Amino acid sequence: CLKNKYEQPYAEYRHLTFDFQIIIKAAKEDLRPTMPPDCPEEFLKIIRACIHKDAAARPEVNEVIVMLAECQEIFRANQEAWENLRAKRS
């Protein structure tokens, strides 16, 4: 979604060729996908919270719904800027 095209998760780590390698790196070394530098901060906040290494620190579904609603409001207030980011990626 962020790049406006489908990519295999963790595709930026070319040396990881098997899913179990990603699982091990994520569990033991806290490996997480790289986020695009121009990704809106509101998205980053949600993504980082949802992929936090500590499961207890991850938000509950109802919290994610609230975060997404807040993100939607920010998008609506800044729609042109966000659309420009998306168009730039196409």
Secondary structure as GFF3:
##gff-version 3
##sequence-region A 1 90
A	DSSP	alpha_helix	19	29	.	.	.	ID=ss1
A	DSSP	alpha_helix	41	50	.	.	.	ID=ss2
A	DSSP	three_ten_helix	55	57	.	.	.	ID=ss3
A	DSSP	alpha_helix	61	77	.	.	.	ID=ss4
A	DSSP	alpha_helix	79	89	.	.	.	ID=ss5
###
